[in-house]
Amino acid sequence: MRSSDRNILLGKLGKPHGVKGFLYIHYYGDNAKNLSDYQGLFLDDGTSVKVEKLLLQKDRVIIKFYETNSRNDVDKLRDKELFILEGSLPVLDNDRAYYFELEGLNVKNLDNVDLGNIKEILETNANDVLVIEPTKSSVDEKERLVPYIKDSVVKEINKADKTILIDWSEDY
């Protein structure tokens, strides 16, 4: 069940870019273009902001809010975190999930062996990695690192049952 009031961290604001109210943002999502579509964005101090313009340059994301029009305006925003309420995020199909929704889900392999619960997701350059911690009901006490590769490793995400099915041997 989705919470309507849990803060979801989207990114951290960086240094100003130019003199017209733009600044860099380290966006934690997988598609920075989504920032333009989000409603209800706010900063860690509670200030509400709305994206006016978004620039994608190579691997850098540059953002301008309607509320900022000068370098002085955005210099005050440096190192602030950008959030959205969970209830404001678009609802995904049952077989897709935001990373924060995966944390705590039970992981079973194709042989129906309980491997534990997802502790966190590590973002890497190659592919992201599920960190699976053992539980009382898991097959052993091993912490596992499993690549998050949809279809080849991660076979099914079932948010309703709070489970993930993976193609991964308990011996790995």
C-alpha positions in Angstrom: 0.0 0.0 0.0 1.3 3.4 -0.9 1.9 6.1 1.6 0.6 9.6 0.6 2.9 11.5 2.9 6.3 9.8 2.9 9.1 12.0 1.5 11.0 10.4 -1.5 14.4 11.8 -2.2 14.8 12.6 -5.9 18.2 14.3 -5.8 20.6 16.8 -4.4 21.1 20.3 -5.8 24.6 21.4 -6.8 26.3 24.6 -7.8 24.8 27.3 -10.0 25.1 27.1 -13.8 25.3 30.6 -15.3 23.6 33.7 -14.0 19.9 33.1 -15.0 18.7 30.8 -12.1 19.9 27.4 -13.4 21.8 24.9 -11.2 23.1 21.4 -11.4 21.3 18.6 -9.8 22.5 15.1 -8.9 19.3 13.2 -9.8 19.0 9.8 -8.2 16.4 8.4 -10.6 17.0 6.7 -13.9 15.3 9.2 -16.2 15.9 12.9 -15.4 13.3 13.9 -18.0 10.7 12.9 -15.5 11.6 15.8 -13.3 9.6 18.1 -15.6 6.4 16.1 -15.1 6.5 15.9 -11.3 4.0 18.0 -9.3 4.5 18.8 -5.7 8.3 19.1 -5.5 9.8 20.6 -2.4 13.2 21.1 -0.8 14.5 19.8 2.6 13.5 23.0 4.3 9.9 22.6 3.1 10.0 25.2 0.3 7.8 24.3 -2.6 9.4 24.4 -6.1 8.3 23.9 -9.7 10.5 23.0 -12.6 10.5 25.6 -15.3 13.2 24.2 -17.5 15.4 21.1 -17.6 18.6 20.7 -19.6 20.4 17.4 -20.1 24.1 17.8 -21.1 26.0 14.6 -21.5 25.8 13.0 -18.0 24.9 16.3 -16.3 21.4 17.5 -15.4 20.7 21.2 -15.1 17.5 22.5 -13.7 15.7 25.9 -13.4 12.8 26.5 -11.0 10.1 29.1 -11.6 11.1 30.5 -8.2 14.8 31.2 -9.3 15.9 33.9 -11.7 19.4 34.7 -10.7 22.7 33.2 -9.6 22.0 34.6 -6.1 18.6 32.9 -6.0 20.2 29.4 -6.7 23.3 29.9 -4.7 21.1 29.7 -1.6 19.8 26.3 -2.9 23.3 24.6 -3.1 23.4 21.2 -1.3 19.7 21.2 -0.6 17.8 17.9 -1.3 14.8 17.7 -3.6 11.8 15.6 -2.6 8.4 14.5 -3.7 5.6 13.0 -1.7 5.2 9.3 -2.4 1.5 9.8 -3.2 2.5 12.3 -6.0 4.6 9.7 -7.9 2.9 8.0 -10.9 1.6 4.6 -10.0 3.6 1.8 -11.8 2.3 -1.5 -13.0 2.6 -4.4 -10.4 5.6 -5.9 -12.3 7.5 -2.5 -12.1 8.7 -0.7 -9.0 10.5 2.3 -7.7 13.7 1.2 -5.9 12.3 2.4 -2.5 9.4 0.0 -3.0 11.8 -3.0 -3.4 13.4 -2.6 0.0 12.1 -5.2 2.5 10.5 -7.4 -0.2 11.1 -11.2 0.2 13.3 -12.8 -2.5 12.8 -16.3 -3.7 14.6 -18.1 -6.5 13.0 -20.3 -9.2 13.2 -23.3 -6.9 11.1 -21.4 -4.4 14.0 -21.1 -1.9 13.8 -18.2 0.4 17.0 -16.1 0.0 16.1 -13.3 2.4 14.8 -9.7 2.1 16.1 -6.8 0.0 18.1 -4.5 2.3 19.1 -1.9 -0.3 19.9 -1.4 -4.0 23.4 -0.4 -4.9 23.7 1.7 -8.0 26.7 0.9 -10.1 27.9 1.9 -13.6 27.4 -1.6 -15.0 24.1 -2.6 -13.5 22.4 -2.0 -10.1 22.8 -4.7 -7.4 20.2 -6.0 -4.9 21.6 -6.5 -1.5 19.7 -9.4 0.1 20.0 -9.9 3.8 19.2 -13.2 5.5 16.0 -13.5 7.6 14.8 -16.1 10.1 13.0 -17.9 7.3 15.8 -17.7 4.7 17.8 -20.8 3.6 21.0 -19.6 5.3 22.8 -16.7 6.9 24.5 -15.4 3.8 24.2 -11.8 2.6 23.9 -11.9 -1.2 24.6 -9.4 -3.9 22.5 -10.1 -7.0 22.5 -8.0 -10.2 19.3 -6.2 -10.8 18.8 -7.2 -14.4 15.1 -7.4 -15.4 14.0 -10.5 -17.3 17.3 -12.4 -17.1 17.8 -12.4 -13.3 14.8 -10.6 -11.9 11.9 -12.6 -13.3 9.0 -11.1 -11.4 8.2 -8.3 -9.0 5.0 -8.8 -7.1 4.3 -5.8 -4.9 0.9 -7.2 -3.8 2.6 -10.3 -2.3 5.8 -8.4 -1.4 8.0 -10.9 -3.2 10.5 -10.9 -6.0 11.3 -14.0 -8.0 14.9 -14.3 -9.3 16.9 -16.7 -11.4 19.7 -17.2 -8.9 21.0 -20.3 -7.3 21.3 -20.4 -3.5 24.9 -21.6 -4.0 26.1 -18.2 -5.5 
